[in-house]
Amino acid sequence: MTKTENETGFISHLVELRKRLIHSFVFLFVFFIICYFFAEYLYGFLVEPYSKAVKNDGVERRLIFTALQETFLTYIKVSFFTAFFVTCPFILMQIWKFIAPGLYKHEKSAILPYLVLTPILFFLGGMLVYYLIMPLAIKFFLSFESTGLNTNLPIQLEAKVNEYLSLIMKLIFAFGLSFQLPVVLSLLARVGVVDSQFLKERRKYVVIIIFTAAAILTPPDPVTQIGLAIPLLILYELSIFSVNIIEKKAKNNA
């Protein structure tokens, strides 16, 4: 292949990448505009764990904002968050269409399941936050409220709109990304970086790393930290199992 042909091929790849990126950004922007019109309902959906957790506690609850632009910016954030969440499969599809022509058939069959599994695991992480971790965390934090008998003045939560949204978005992203652990370890096993024996021998170190990561990625409370660490430990064990399967298949094909 001549130098000119190499340059032509490189430019064509750049053009293809540019086209895929433009498609992804256009799709994301269109969904962002659509989501903005339903931002109030979307925010109401994200507030649902809080409203259910405090529903029967006998206290009149509300969410407040302390800056004129706070609610508007919150709706912008929730719109972008939802649009990105929805368009992730489409973006992954564009990535797949870009890299697929350069792969062999066996390479395609090896990578495609991970592209399908990635958004599913992210979604499962988000569901765990929404239906379990947030309600438990809210109950935990509200347990520190006081009626004022022992503190002279009552201590009562008045949650800010933006702060609540930032918390639940941070947790959903933290759990969603952390749930990619089996995908990462399986890919590393396929390229020969790790094997099942390596993962088994370093299990005790991984436990420490997981609890440290959970402490960094979540608020400083035991509920969310343990709520992230335990699923990650389970996923790590499942990763060892999946790496074992990959190794057996590789031996059979050898």
One Martini backbone bead per residue (centre of mass of N, CA, C, O) as a GRO file, in nm:
protein
  254
    1MET     BB    1   0.094   0.037   0.025
    2THR     BB    2   0.077   0.354  -0.024
    3LYS     BB    3   0.095   0.668   0.100
    4THR     BB    4  -0.163   0.773  -0.034
    5GLU     BB    5  -0.349   0.540   0.061
    6ASN     BB    6  -0.307   0.588   0.362
    7GLU     BB    7  -0.415   0.878   0.370
    8THR     BB    8  -0.695   0.812   0.254
    9GLY     BB    9  -0.778   0.611   0.478
   10PHE     BB   10  -0.747   0.809   0.717
   11ILE     BB   11  -0.951   1.022   0.616
   12SER     BB   12  -1.196   0.832   0.598
   13HIS     BB   13  -1.200   0.773   0.903
   14LEU     BB   14  -1.246   1.064   0.995
   15VAL     BB   15  -1.511   1.105   0.845
   16GLU     BB   16  -1.662   0.876   0.984
   17LEU     BB   17  -1.625   0.981   1.272
   18ARG     BB   18  -1.762   1.253   1.228
   19LYS     BB   19  -2.039   1.137   1.151
   20ARG     BB   20  -2.093   0.982   1.417
   21LEU     BB   21  -2.071   1.228   1.607
   22ILE     BB   22  -2.295   1.397   1.482
   23HIS     BB   23  -2.523   1.194   1.525
   24SER     BB   24  -2.497   1.186   1.833
   25PHE     BB   25  -2.537   1.492   1.893
   26VAL     BB   26  -2.811   1.522   1.755
   27PHE     BB   27  -2.961   1.309   1.920
   28LEU     BB   28  -2.903   1.441   2.194
   29PHE     BB   29  -3.030   1.722   2.134
   30VAL     BB   30  -3.316   1.629   2.069
   31PHE     BB   31  -3.366   1.491   2.345
   32PHE     BB   32  -3.315   1.741   2.516
   33ILE     BB   33  -3.555   1.907   2.412
   34ILE     BB   34  -3.773   1.704   2.486
   35CYS     BB   35  -3.701   1.682   2.793
   36TYR     BB   36  -3.752   1.981   2.869
   37PHE     BB   37  -4.068   1.967   2.837
   38PHE     BB   38  -4.042   1.720   3.079
   39ALA     BB   39  -3.879   1.812   3.336
   40GLU     BB   40  -4.088   1.811   3.567
   41TYR     BB   41  -4.151   1.504   3.545
   42LEU     BB   42  -3.863   1.400   3.574
   43TYR     BB   43  -3.814   1.522   3.851
   44GLY     BB   44  -4.050   1.378   3.987
   45PHE     BB   45  -3.926   1.097   3.948
   46LEU     BB   46  -3.660   1.157   4.119
   47VAL     BB   47  -3.834   1.239   4.384
   48GLU     BB   48  -3.990   0.981   4.469
   49PRO     BB   49  -3.807   0.856   4.690
   50TYR     BB   50  -3.846   1.095   4.887
   51SER     BB   51  -4.159   1.105   4.905
   52LYS     BB   52  -4.187   0.810   5.013
   53ALA     BB   53  -3.997   0.832   5.267
   54VAL     BB   54  -4.187   1.098   5.386
   55LYS     BB   55  -4.498   1.046   5.381
   56ASN     BB   56  -4.536   0.917   5.709
   57ASP     BB   57  -4.377   1.136   5.925
   58GLY     BB   58  -4.556   1.409   6.003
   59VAL     BB   59  -4.413   1.603   5.792
   60GLU     BB   60  -4.383   1.895   5.616
   61ARG     BB   61  -4.271   1.882   5.293
   62ARG     BB   62  -3.993   2.030   5.097
   63LEU     BB   63  -3.857   2.202   4.818
   64ILE     BB   64  -3.584   2.423   4.768
   65PHE     BB   65  -3.481   2.757   4.655
   66THR     BB   66  -3.200   3.022   4.661
   67ALA     BB   67  -3.212   3.076   4.347
   68LEU     BB   68  -3.343   3.192   4.063
   69GLN     BB   69  -3.181   2.972   3.864
   70GLU     BB   70  -3.199   2.684   3.991
   71THR     BB   71  -3.443   2.543   3.852
   72PHE     BB   72  -3.355   2.582   3.563
   73LEU     BB   73  -3.080   2.429   3.590
   74THR     BB   74  -3.209   2.167   3.683
   75TYR     BB   75  -3.369   2.111   3.420
   76ILE     BB   76  -3.122   2.097   3.244
   77LYS     BB   77  -2.985   1.859   3.386
   78VAL     BB   78  -3.221   1.651   3.365
   79SER     BB   79  -3.233   1.657   3.057
   80PHE     BB   80  -2.943   1.565   2.997
   81PHE     BB   81  -2.943   1.309   3.164
   82THR     BB   82  -3.175   1.168   3.010
   83ALA     BB   83  -3.061   1.191   2.724
   84PHE     BB   84  -2.804   1.029   2.779
   85PHE     BB   85  -2.940   0.771   2.879
   86VAL     BB   86  -3.101   0.717   2.611
   87THR     BB   87  -2.845   0.755   2.395
   88CYS     BB   88  -2.630   0.541   2.463
   89PRO     BB   89  -2.705   0.309   2.265
   90PHE     BB   90  -2.660   0.485   2.011
   91ILE     BB   91  -2.361   0.552   2.061
   92LEU     BB   92  -2.268   0.255   2.065
   93MET     BB   93  -2.361   0.199   1.775
   94GLN     BB   94  -2.168   0.401   1.640
   95ILE     BB   95  -1.910   0.267   1.740
   96TRP     BB   96  -1.966  -0.004   1.605
   97LYS     BB   97  -1.984   0.101   1.306
   98PHE     BB   98  -1.685   0.202   1.308
   99ILE     BB   99  -1.528  -0.079   1.400
  100ALA     BB  100  -1.650  -0.329   1.244
  101PRO     BB  101  -1.507  -0.321   0.954
  102GLY     BB  102  -1.210  -0.391   1.111
  103LEU     BB  103  -1.329  -0.674   1.179
  104TYR     BB  104  -1.354  -0.981   1.254
  105LYS     BB  105  -1.585  -1.214   1.309
  106HIS     BB  106  -1.480  -1.306   1.596
  107GLU     BB  107  -1.456  -1.014   1.705
  108LYS     BB  108  -1.750  -0.935   1.685
  109SER     BB  109  -1.864  -1.169   1.866
  110ALA     BB  110  -1.697  -1.064   2.119
  111ILE     BB  111  -1.797  -0.753   2.145
  112LEU     BB  112  -2.109  -0.723   2.119
  113PRO     BB  113  -2.203  -0.817   2.409
  114TYR     BB  114  -2.077  -0.564   2.554
  115LEU     BB  115  -2.258  -0.347   2.418
  116VAL     BB  116  -2.515  -0.469   2.549
  117LEU     BB  117  -2.427  -0.489   2.856
  118THR     BB  118  -2.356  -0.199   2.940
  119PRO     BB  119  -2.646  -0.062   2.959
  120ILE     BB  120  -2.768  -0.277   3.146
  121LEU     BB  121  -2.580  -0.231   3.391
  122PHE     BB  122  -2.639   0.067   3.422
  123PHE     BB  123  -2.943   0.033   3.472
  124LEU     BB  124  -2.916  -0.146   3.726
  125GLY     BB  125  -2.768   0.065   3.894
  126GLY     BB  126  -2.996   0.278   3.883
  127MET     BB  127  -3.217   0.100   4.013
  128LEU     BB  128  -3.079   0.056   4.285
  129VAL     BB  129  -3.085   0.351   4.366
  130TYR     BB  130  -3.392   0.417   4.333
  131TYR     BB  131  -3.521   0.153   4.503
  132LEU     BB  132  -3.294   0.142   4.755
  133ILE     BB  133  -3.069   0.349   4.836
  134MET     BB  134  -3.223   0.618   4.864
  135PRO     BB  135  -3.438   0.539   5.076
  136LEU     BB  136  -3.226   0.452   5.291
  137ALA     BB  137  -3.065   0.720   5.301
  138ILE     BB  138  -3.296   0.905   5.383
  139LYS     BB  139  -3.365   0.764   5.647
  140PHE     BB  140  -3.087   0.807   5.772
  141PHE     BB  141  -3.072   1.120   5.762
  142LEU     BB  142  -3.353   1.172   5.912
  143SER     BB  143  -3.258   1.052   6.195
  144PHE     BB  144  -3.114   1.347   6.270
  145GLU     BB  145  -3.351   1.465   6.358
  146SER     BB  146  -3.514   1.726   6.563
  147THR     BB  147  -3.750   1.863   6.800
  148GLY     BB  148  -3.576   2.024   7.052
  149LEU     BB  149  -3.544   1.889   7.338
  150ASN     BB  150  -3.206   1.859   7.312
  151THR     BB  151  -3.145   2.139   7.109
  152ASN     BB  152  -3.375   2.378   7.155
  153LEU     BB  153  -3.378   2.331   6.841
  154PRO     BB  154  -3.496   2.232   6.558
  155ILE     BB  155  -3.411   1.964   6.326
  156GLN     BB  156  -3.469   2.027   5.973
  157LEU     BB  157  -3.535   1.935   5.660
  158GLU     BB  158  -3.444   2.144   5.357
  159ALA     BB  159  -3.432   2.063   5.053
  160LYS     BB  160  -3.259   2.110   4.767
  161VAL     BB  161  -3.305   2.082   4.443
  162ASN     BB  162  -3.006   2.063   4.339
  163GLU     BB  163  -2.888   1.870   4.558
  164TYR     BB  164  -3.069   1.629   4.505
  165LEU     BB  165  -2.999   1.588   4.210
  166SER     BB  166  -2.691   1.555   4.245
  167LEU     BB  167  -2.707   1.303   4.421
  168ILE     BB  168  -2.868   1.104   4.232
  169MET     BB  169  -2.679   1.135   3.986
  170LYS     BB  170  -2.417   1.046   4.120
  171LEU     BB  171  -2.519   0.761   4.200
  172ILE     BB  172  -2.599   0.657   3.921
  173PHE     BB  173  -2.318   0.688   3.793
  174ALA     BB  174  -2.156   0.525   4.000
  175PHE     BB  175  -2.314   0.260   3.966
  176GLY     BB  176  -2.306   0.231   3.659
  177LEU     BB  177  -1.994   0.224   3.633
  178SER     BB  178  -1.936  -0.003   3.843
  179PHE     BB  179  -2.110  -0.222   3.673
  180GLN     BB  180  -1.859  -0.259   3.457
  181LEU     BB  181  -1.662  -0.471   3.576
  182PRO     BB  182  -1.716  -0.731   3.403
  183VAL     BB  183  -1.638  -0.604   3.133
  184VAL     BB  184  -1.347  -0.524   3.196
  185LEU     BB  185  -1.239  -0.805   3.290
  186SER     BB  186  -1.315  -0.962   3.033
  187LEU     BB  187  -1.143  -0.796   2.837
  188LEU     BB  188  -0.871  -0.847   2.983
  189ALA     BB  189  -0.886  -1.155   2.940
  190ARG     BB  190  -0.889  -1.157   2.625
  191VAL     BB  191  -0.591  -1.000   2.619
  192GLY     BB  192  -0.417  -1.125   2.878
  193VAL     BB  193  -0.396  -0.961   3.155
  194VAL     BB  194  -0.600  -1.163   3.286
  195ASP     BB  195  -0.706  -1.415   3.525
  196SER     BB  196  -0.863  -1.618   3.743
  197GLN     BB  197  -0.621  -1.660   3.935
  198PHE     BB  198  -0.554  -1.362   3.972
  199LEU     BB  199  -0.834  -1.282   4.096
  200LYS     BB  200  -0.829  -1.479   4.339
  201GLU     BB  201  -0.555  -1.385   4.477
  202ARG     BB  202  -0.680  -1.062   4.485
  203ARG     BB  203  -0.940  -1.044   4.662
  204LYS     BB  204  -0.850  -0.891   4.926
  205TYR     BB  205  -0.767  -0.629   4.772
  206VAL     BB  206  -1.038  -0.572   4.634
  207VAL     BB  207  -1.204  -0.517   4.885
  208ILE     BB  208  -1.052  -0.258   4.960
  209ILE     BB  209  -1.093  -0.106   4.692
  210ILE     BB  210  -1.404  -0.106   4.692
  211PHE     BB  211  -1.446   0.047   4.963
  212THR     BB  212  -1.285   0.294   4.874
  213ALA     BB  213  -1.452   0.367   4.624
  214ALA     BB  214  -1.724   0.394   4.774
  215ALA     BB  215  -1.626   0.634   4.955
  216ILE     BB  216  -1.572   0.828   4.708
  217LEU     BB  217  -1.852   0.800   4.529
  218THR     BB  218  -1.996   0.853   4.798
  219PRO     BB  219  -2.137   0.942   5.055
  220PRO     BB  220  -2.070   0.980   5.414
  221ASP     BB  221  -2.222   0.679   5.432
  222PRO     BB  222  -2.303   0.346   5.496
  223VAL     BB  223  -2.532   0.285   5.299
  224THR     BB  224  -2.402   0.360   5.015
  225GLN     BB  225  -2.134   0.211   5.053
  226ILE     BB  226  -2.250  -0.074   5.095
  227GLY     BB  227  -2.447  -0.062   4.845
  228LEU     BB  228  -2.190  -0.072   4.650
  229ALA     BB  229  -1.993  -0.293   4.752
  230ILE     BB  230  -2.161  -0.555   4.740
  231PRO     BB  231  -2.223  -0.564   4.433
  232LEU     BB  232  -1.920  -0.559   4.351
  233LEU     BB  233  -1.845  -0.827   4.481
  234ILE     BB  234  -2.042  -0.994   4.313
  235LEU     BB  235  -1.928  -0.904   4.035
  236TYR     BB  236  -1.647  -1.017   4.081
  237GLU     BB  237  -1.732  -1.313   4.099
  238LEU     BB  238  -1.866  -1.314   3.818
  239SER     BB  239  -1.604  -1.246   3.668
  240ILE     BB  240  -1.454  -1.505   3.735
  241PHE     BB  241  -1.657  -1.687   3.594
  242SER     BB  242  -1.635  -1.556   3.307
  243VAL     BB  243  -1.327  -1.601   3.276
  244ASN     BB  244  -1.342  -1.907   3.288
  245ILE     BB  245  -1.508  -1.938   3.028
  246ILE     BB  246  -1.305  -1.801   2.839
  247GLU     BB  247  -1.073  -2.004   2.889
  248LYS     BB  248  -1.220  -2.261   2.792
  249LYS     BB  249  -1.275  -2.162   2.503
  250ALA     BB  250  -0.978  -2.113   2.428
  251LYS     BB  251  -0.889  -2.412   2.465
  252ASN     BB  252  -1.093  -2.539   2.259
  253ASN     BB  253  -0.980  -2.354   2.011
  254ALA     BB  254  -0.667  -2.449   2.021
   0.00000   0.00000   0.00000
